[in-house]
Amino acid sequence: MEPRNPRPLLIGWKEYVDFPEWGIRHVKIKIDTGARTSALGVVSYDLRQEEGQGLMAELRLALRRRHPEQLVVVRTPVLRMVVVSNSGGMKEERPLVETRLRLGGVTKTVALTVTNRAAMLFPVILGRRALAGDFLVDVSQKYLLRK
């Protein structure tokens, strides 16, 4: 269990995050207090059962909306498969992965479901489970951590 911050960090409804374990920096995300889980947008992914490692995912990420041709490939363990209701209310089975995320001065381990978010404005949404205990959201503000 990671230590909680004594005072939650005030963030806006959209911010930038880093994924230090994956070597990825400055990804635009949407804070979604209506979503319980967080979601990571991928162009595509492959799942493979690997000896000694279990189920592994190879994720092809296009995290720059203006440069969708810039793909980053990440290999990461799959915790399990989960059923999630997507934004349209349809149930969808998705891989659940975990990584460290840095938002402002807070670095924490978060679980992310993997899905295609190409039609969405933000490649990543952070839900309530990832925010709990560490962040307060001011929905009238954006990019508070840059100021």
TORDO-556289 format. One record per residue: x, y, z of N, C-alpha, C, O in turn. Coordinates in steps of 0.1 Angstrom, whole numbers, plus 5000, padded with zeros to 4 digits. Example, Ala and Ser with C-alpha at 12.3 -4.5 7.8 and 13.67 -1.06 7.14 Angstrom:
> nxx, nyy, nzz, caxx, cayy, cazz, cxx, cyy, czz, oxx, oyy, ozz
> 5132, 4943, 5078, 5123, 4955, 5078, 5132, 4967, 5078, 5142, 4967, 5085
> 5128, 4978, 5071, 5137, 4989, 5071, 5129, 5000, 5079, 5134, 5011, 5080
! end
This chain:
> nxx, nyy, nzz, caxx, cayy, cazz, cxx, cyy, czz, oxx, oyy, ozz
> 5008, 4988, 5000, 5000, 5000, 5000, 5009, 5012, 5000, 5018, 5014, 5008
> 5006, 5022, 4991, 5014, 5034, 4990, 5009, 5044, 5000, 4997, 5045, 5003
> 5018, 5052, 5006, 5014, 5062, 5015, 5005, 5073, 5009, 5007, 5077, 4997
> 4995, 5077, 5016, 4986, 5088, 5011, 4992, 5101, 5014, 4999, 5103, 5024
> 4989, 5111, 5005, 4993, 5124, 5007, 4985, 5130, 5019, 4973, 5128, 5020
> 4992, 5138, 5028, 4985, 5144, 5039, 4973, 5154, 5034, 4963, 5154, 5041
> 4976, 5161, 5023, 4966, 5170, 5018, 4964, 5166, 5003, 4974, 5165, 4996
> 4951, 5164, 4999, 4949, 5161, 4985, 4954, 5172, 4976, 4953, 5184, 4979
> 4958, 5169, 4964, 4963, 5178, 4954, 4951, 5183, 4946, 4943, 5175, 4941
> 4950, 5196, 4944, 4939, 5201, 4936, 4942, 5201, 4921, 4953, 5205, 4917
> 4934, 5194, 4913, 4936, 5193, 4899, 4924, 5197, 4891, 4913, 5198, 4897
> 4926, 5200, 4878, 4915, 5204, 4870, 4909, 5192, 4863, 4913, 5181, 4865
> 4899, 5195, 4854, 4892, 5184, 4847, 4900, 5177, 4836, 4897, 5167, 4831
> 4911, 5184, 4832, 4920, 5178, 4823, 4934, 5182, 4827, 4936, 5194, 4832
> 4944, 5173, 4826, 4957, 5175, 4831, 4967, 5167, 4822, 4962, 5160, 4813
> 4980, 5168, 4825, 4990, 5160, 4819, 4996, 5150, 4829, 4998, 5154, 4840
> 4999, 5138, 4825, 5005, 5128, 4833, 5017, 5122, 4826, 5019, 5123, 4814
> 5025, 5115, 4835, 5036, 5107, 4830, 5034, 5093, 4834, 5028, 5090, 4844
> 5039, 5083, 4826, 5039, 5069, 4829, 5054, 5065, 4830, 5060, 5060, 4821
> 5060, 5067, 4842, 5075, 5066, 4843, 5080, 5051, 4840, 5091, 5050, 4834
> 5073, 5041, 4844, 5077, 5027, 4841, 5077, 5024, 4826, 5085, 5016, 4822
> 5070, 5032, 4818, 5069, 5029, 4804, 5077, 5040, 4796, 5078, 5039, 4784
> 5083, 5049, 4803, 5091, 5060, 4797, 5083, 5069, 4789, 5087, 5075, 4779
> 5070, 5071, 4793, 5061, 5080, 4785, 5058, 5092, 4794, 5055, 5092, 4806
> 5060, 5104, 4787, 5058, 5117, 4795, 5047, 5126, 4788, 5045, 5125, 4776
> 5041, 5134, 4796, 5033, 5145, 4791, 5021, 5140, 4782, 5020, 5144, 4770
> 5012, 5132, 4788, 5001, 5126, 4781, 4988, 5134, 4786, 4986, 5135, 4798
> 4981, 5139, 4777, 4968, 5146, 4781, 4958, 5136, 4785, 4955, 5127, 4778
> 4952, 5139, 4797, 4942, 5130, 4802, 4930, 5138, 4807, 4930, 5150, 4809
> 4919, 5131, 4807, 4906, 5136, 4812, 4904, 5130, 4826, 4905, 5118, 4828
> 4900, 5138, 4836, 4896, 5134, 4849, 4881, 5131, 4848, 4873, 5140, 4845
> 4877, 5119, 4851, 4863, 5114, 4849, 4858, 5109, 4862, 4859, 5097, 4865
> 4852, 5118, 4870, 4847, 5113, 4884, 4835, 5105, 4882, 4830, 5099, 4892
> 4829, 5105, 4870, 4817, 5096, 4868, 4821, 5082, 4865, 4813, 5073, 4865
> 4834, 5079, 4862, 4839, 5066, 4859, 4846, 5060, 4871, 4853, 5067, 4878
> 4842, 5048, 4874, 4849, 5041, 4886, 4863, 5037, 4882, 4873, 5039, 4890
> 4865, 5031, 4870, 4878, 5027, 4866, 4884, 5037, 4856, 4878, 5045, 4851
> 4897, 5035, 4854, 4905, 5043, 4845, 4906, 5035, 4832, 4906, 5023, 4832
> 4908, 5042, 4821, 4910, 5036, 4808, 4921, 5041, 4800, 4924, 5053, 4800
> 4929, 5032, 4794, 4940, 5036, 4786, 4937, 5032, 4771, 4933, 5021, 4768
> 4937, 5042, 4762, 4934, 5041, 4748, 4945, 5034, 4741, 4957, 5039, 4742
> 4943, 5024, 4733, 4953, 5018, 4724, 4948, 5018, 4710, 4936, 5018, 4707
> 4957, 5017, 4700, 4954, 5015, 4686, 4950, 5001, 4685, 4940, 4997, 4678
> 4958, 4992, 4691, 4955, 4978, 4691, 4963, 4971, 4702, 4972, 4977, 4707
> 4960, 4958, 4704, 4968, 4951, 4714, 4968, 4936, 4711, 4959, 4931, 4704
> 4978, 4929, 4715, 4978, 4915, 4714, 4980, 4909, 4728, 4988, 4915, 4737
> 4974, 4898, 4731, 4976, 4891, 4744, 4982, 4878, 4741, 4979, 4870, 4732
> 4992, 4875, 4750, 5000, 4862, 4748, 5002, 4856, 4762, 5006, 4863, 4771
> 5000, 4843, 4763, 5003, 4836, 4775, 5018, 4833, 4774, 5022, 4826, 4765
> 5026, 4837, 4784, 5041, 4835, 4783, 5045, 4827, 4795, 5041, 4830, 4807
> 5053, 4817, 4793, 5058, 4809, 4803, 5066, 4817, 4814, 5075, 4824, 4811
> 5062, 4815, 4826, 5068, 4822, 4838, 5063, 4836, 4840, 5067, 4842, 4850
> 5056, 4841, 4831, 5051, 4855, 4832, 5036, 4856, 4832, 5030, 4867, 4836
> 5029, 4846, 4828, 5014, 4846, 4827, 5010, 4854, 4815, 5017, 4854, 4804
> 4998, 4860, 4815, 4992, 4867, 4804, 4999, 4880, 4803, 4999, 4888, 4812
> 5004, 4883, 4791, 5011, 4896, 4788, 5004, 4903, 4776, 4998, 4896, 4767
> 5004, 4916, 4777, 4998, 4924, 4767, 5009, 4932, 4760, 5018, 4938, 4766
> 5008, 4933, 4747, 5016, 4942, 4739, 5007, 4953, 4734, 4998, 4950, 4725
> 5008, 4965, 4739, 4999, 4976, 4737, 5006, 4985, 4726, 5017, 4989, 4728
> 4998, 4989, 4716, 5003, 4999, 4707, 4995, 5012, 4710, 4983, 5013, 4707
> 5002, 5022, 4715, 4996, 5034, 4720, 4999, 5046, 4710, 5010, 5047, 4705
> 4989, 5053, 4707, 4990, 5066, 4700, 4985, 5077, 4709, 4973, 5080, 4709
> 4994, 5082, 4717, 4990, 5091, 4728, 4990, 5106, 4724, 4986, 5114, 4733
> 4994, 5109, 4712, 4994, 5123, 4707, 4983, 5124, 4697, 4985, 5120, 4685
> 4972, 5131, 4700, 4961, 5132, 4691, 4964, 5138, 4678, 4959, 5134, 4667
> 4973, 5148, 4678, 4977, 5154, 4665, 4988, 5146, 4658, 4991, 5150, 4646
> 4993, 5136, 4664, 5003, 5128, 4657, 5000, 5113, 4659, 5008, 5106, 4666
> 4989, 5108, 4654, 4985, 5094, 4656, 4994, 5084, 4650, 4994, 5072, 4653
> 5003, 5089, 4641, 5013, 5079, 4635, 5024, 5076, 4645, 5032, 5067, 4643
> 5026, 5084, 4655, 5036, 5082, 4665, 5032, 5071, 4675, 5025, 5074, 4685
> 5035, 5059, 4673, 5031, 5048, 4681, 5042, 5045, 4691, 5054, 5045, 4688
> 5038, 5041, 4703, 5046, 5036, 4714, 5042, 5022, 4717, 5030, 5020, 4719
> 5051, 5013, 4717, 5047, 4999, 4721, 5052, 4996, 4735, 5063, 4998, 4738
> 5043, 4991, 4743, 5045, 4987, 4757, 5041, 4973, 4759, 5031, 4968, 4755
> 5050, 4965, 4766, 5047, 4952, 4770, 5045, 4952, 4785, 5053, 4957, 4793
> 5034, 4946, 4790, 5030, 4947, 4804, 5022, 4935, 4808, 5014, 4930, 4799
> 5023, 4930, 4820, 5014, 4919, 4825, 5000, 4923, 4825, 4996, 4935, 4828
> 4991, 4914, 4823, 4976, 4916, 4824, 4973, 4910, 4838, 4975, 4898, 4841
> 4966, 4918, 4846, 4962, 4914, 4859, 4951, 4904, 4858, 4951, 4893, 4864
> 4941, 4907, 4849, 4930, 4898, 4847, 4921, 4905, 4836, 4924, 4916, 4832
> 4911, 4898, 4831, 4902, 4903, 4821, 4890, 4908, 4830, 4885, 4901, 4839
> 4884, 4920, 4826, 4873, 4925, 4834, 4862, 4929, 4824, 4864, 4932, 4812
> 4849, 4929, 4828, 4838, 4934, 4820, 4835, 4948, 4825, 4832, 4950, 4837
> 4835, 4958, 4816, 4832, 4972, 4819, 4821, 4977, 4810, 4820, 4973, 4798
> 4813, 4986, 4815, 4803, 4992, 4807, 4810, 5004, 4800, 4815, 5013, 4808
> 4810, 5005, 4787, 4817, 5016, 4780, 4808, 5029, 4781, 4797, 5028, 4786
> 4813, 5040, 4775, 4805, 5052, 4776, 4792, 5052, 4769, 4783, 5060, 4772
> 4790, 5042, 4760, 4777, 5040, 4754, 4768, 5031, 4761, 4757, 5028, 4757
> 4772, 5026, 4773, 4764, 5016, 4781, 4766, 5002, 4777, 4759, 4993, 4783
> 4774, 4999, 4767, 4776, 4985, 4762, 4786, 4978, 4771, 4796, 4984, 4775
> 4784, 4966, 4774, 4794, 4958, 4782, 4805, 4953, 4773, 4802, 4949, 4762
> 4817, 4954, 4778, 4829, 4951, 4770, 4839, 4944, 4779, 4842, 4949, 4790
> 4845, 4933, 4774, 4856, 4927, 4781, 4869, 4933, 4777, 4872, 4935, 4766
> 4876, 4937, 4788, 4889, 4944, 4785, 4900, 4938, 4794, 4897, 4933, 4805
> 4913, 4939, 4789, 4924, 4935, 4798, 4926, 4946, 4809, 4923, 4958, 4806
> 4930, 4943, 4821, 4932, 4952, 4831, 4948, 4951, 4834, 4953, 4941, 4837
> 4954, 4963, 4833, 4969, 4964, 4835, 4971, 4974, 4846, 4962, 4981, 4850
> 4983, 4974, 4851, 4987, 4983, 4862, 5001, 4989, 4859, 5010, 4982, 4854
> 5002, 5002, 4862, 5015, 5008, 4861, 5015, 5020, 4870, 5005, 5024, 4876
> 5027, 5026, 4871, 5028, 5038, 4879, 5025, 5050, 4871, 5028, 5051, 4859
> 5018, 5060, 4877, 5014, 5072, 4870, 5019, 5084, 4879, 5018, 5084, 4891
> 5024, 5094, 4872, 5028, 5107, 4879, 5019, 5118, 4875, 5018, 5121, 4863
> 5012, 5124, 4885, 5003, 5135, 4882, 5007, 5146, 4892, 5005, 5145, 4904
> 5013, 5157, 4887, 5019, 5167, 4896, 5030, 5160, 4904, 5038, 5154, 4899
> 5029, 5163, 4917, 5039, 5157, 4927, 5035, 5143, 4932, 5042, 5138, 4941
> 5024, 5138, 4927, 5020, 5125, 4932, 5023, 5114, 4922, 5019, 5115, 4910
> 5030, 5103, 4927, 5032, 5091, 4919, 5025, 5080, 4926, 5027, 5077, 4938
> 5017, 5073, 4918, 5010, 5061, 4924, 5008, 5051, 4914, 5008, 5053, 4902
> 5005, 5039, 4919, 5002, 5027, 4910, 4987, 5028, 4907, 4979, 5029, 4916
> 4983, 5027, 4894, 4969, 5027, 4891, 4966, 5015, 4881, 4975, 5010, 4874
> 4954, 5011, 4882, 4949, 5000, 4873, 4942, 5007, 4862, 4934, 5017, 4864
> 4944, 5002, 4849, 4938, 5008, 4837, 4932, 4997, 4829, 4939, 4987, 4827
> 4920, 4999, 4824, 4915, 4989, 4814, 4920, 4994, 4801, 4922, 5006, 4798
> 4921, 4984, 4792, 4927, 4987, 4778, 4916, 4986, 4768, 4908, 4977, 4768
> 4914, 4997, 4760, 4904, 4998, 4750, 4908, 5007, 4739, 4917, 5015, 4741
> 4901, 5007, 4728, 4903, 5016, 4717, 4895, 5029, 4720, 4883, 5029, 4721
> 4902, 5040, 4722, 4896, 5053, 4724, 4899, 5063, 4713, 4899, 5075, 4715
> 4901, 5057, 4701, 4904, 5066, 4689, 4893, 5076, 4686, 4896, 5087, 4682
> 4881, 5073, 4689, 4870, 5082, 4687, 4868, 5093, 4698, 4861, 5102, 4696
> 4876, 5091, 4708, 4875, 5100, 4720, 4886, 5111, 4719, 4896, 5110, 4713
> 4883, 5122, 4726, 4892, 5133, 4726, 4905, 5131, 4734, 4916, 5136, 4732
> 4904, 5122, 4744, 4915, 5120, 4754, 4919, 5105, 4753, 4910, 5096, 4754
> 4932, 5102, 4752, 4936, 5088, 4751, 4935, 5081, 4765, 4935, 5069, 4765
> 4934, 5089, 4776, 4934, 5083, 4789, 4923, 5090, 4797, 4922, 5102, 4797
> 4915, 5082, 4805, 4907, 5088, 4815, 4911, 5082, 4828, 4914, 5071, 4829
> 4911, 5091, 4838, 4913, 5087, 4852, 4900, 5087, 4859, 4894, 5097, 4860
> 4897, 5075, 4865, 4884, 5074, 4872, 4886, 5076, 4887, 4897, 5078, 4892
> 4875, 5074, 4895, 4875, 5076, 4909, 4885, 5068, 4917, 4891, 5072, 4926
> 4887, 5055, 4913, 4896, 5046, 4921, 4910, 5052, 4920, 4918, 5051, 4930
> 4914, 5057, 4909, 4928, 5063, 4907, 4929, 5076, 4915, 4940, 5079, 4919
> 4918, 5083, 4916, 4919, 5097, 4922, 4918, 5096, 4937, 4923, 5105, 4944
> 4911, 5086, 4943, 4907, 5085, 4957, 4918, 5088, 4966, 4929, 5081, 4965
> 4916, 5097, 4975, 4926, 5100, 4986, 4937, 5109, 4983, 4944, 5114, 4992
> 4940, 5111, 4970, 4952, 5119, 4966, 4948, 5132, 4959, 4956, 5141, 4958
> 4936, 5133, 4953, 4933, 5144, 4945, 4919, 5149, 4948, 4910, 5142, 4951
> 4918, 5163, 4946, 4905, 5169, 4946, 4903, 5176, 4932, 4913, 5181, 4927
> 4891, 5175, 4926, 4890, 5179, 4913, 4881, 5192, 4913, 4870, 5192, 4918
> 4886, 5202, 4907, 4879, 5215, 4904, 4874, 5214, 4890, 4882, 5216, 4880
> 4862, 5211, 4887, 4857, 5208, 4874, 4856, 5221, 4866, 4854, 5221, 4854
> 4857, 5233, 4872, 4857, 5245, 4865, 4871, 5249, 4859, 4872, 5260, 4853
> 4881, 5242, 4863, 4895, 5245, 4859, 4901, 5234, 4851, 4897, 5222, 4851
> 4911, 5238, 4843, 4919, 5228, 4836, 4934, 5231, 4837, 4938, 5243, 4839
> 4942, 5221, 4837, 4957, 5222, 4837, 4962, 5230, 4849, 4970, 5239, 4848
> 4956, 5227, 4861, 4960, 5234, 4873, 4975, 5231, 4877, 4981, 5240, 4884
> 4980, 5220, 4873, 4993, 5216, 4877, 5004, 5223, 4868, 5016, 5222, 4872
> 5000, 5229, 4858, 5009, 5237, 4849, 5011, 5251, 4854, 5021, 5257, 4851
> 5002, 5256, 4862, 5002, 5270, 4866, 5011, 5272, 4878, 5012, 5283, 4883
! end
